[in-house]
Amino acid sequence: MKSDIPVTSLQRLPVYLNYLKSLASDGFISSGAIARALGMGEVLVRKDLAFTSAQGKTRVGYSRTELISALEDYLGCNDKKKAVIFGAGELGKALLSYGGFSNYGIEVVAAFDNDSAKTGTYVGGKPIFDAETSTQKLTEIDARLGVICVPAHGAQAVADTLIACGVKKILNFAPVLLRVPDGVIVRNIDVAANLAILSSMI
């Protein structure tokens, strides 16, 4: 069951996938080789990969193509999912322009903003809609993922709108904890807090 995997293990799976895709040749690769390349422990890598359907061979390792396929399947890369962004400031625009989401089966299709100077324009080929039309547009788009890039004071209202329109997976960049009902998953990305943690380690 995917729910059984520790969050830290789940976070490492895309790292393995990206590394394997960067290799120039196919063939077999061992968990030890992956661990050495990424500066991790071999046992840790082997345990993480055990959550997928990948089957390694003793003293041989994993078929690179089969391991990539197993990781993509586990991460849902082949299950295309639409995502929308609320807030078309600098961060929102950067995410709209980023092309790496497609590697994980994610298609960012649009953004919403309450700035009339931005609505009706395009960034990275993606339209920016008026936030006032978000309820109607979200129903039309049928997005499964939402990204919040608005100031803290507006984040809860955005989350409420996303949830009311059926979006139950939210990535939140606003520096505020959101109140959401059971069944809704929120991942918080507080850049300042993470920098503060790094700063404390100096």
Sequence and secondary structure as in RCSB ss.txt:
>XXXX:A:sequence
MKSDIPVTSLQRLPVYLNYLKSLASDGFISSGAIARALGMGEVLVRKDLAFTSAQGKTRVGYSRTELISALEDYL
GCNDKKKAVIFGAGELGKALLSYGGFSNYGIEVVAAFDNDSAKTGTYVGGKPIFDAETSTQKLTEIDARLGVICV
PAHGAQAVADTLIACGVKKILNFAPVLLRVPDGVIVRNIDVAANLAILSSMI
>XXXX:A:secstr
 GGGS HHHHHHHHHHHHHHHH S  SEE HHHHHHHHT  HHHHHHHHTTSS   BTTTBEEHHHHHHHHHHHT
TTTS EEEEEE  SHHHHHHHH  GGGGGTEEEEEEEES TTTTT EETTEEEEEGGGHHHHHHHHT SEEEE S
 HHHHHHHHHHHHHTT  EEEE SSS     TT EEEE  HHHHHHHHHHT 
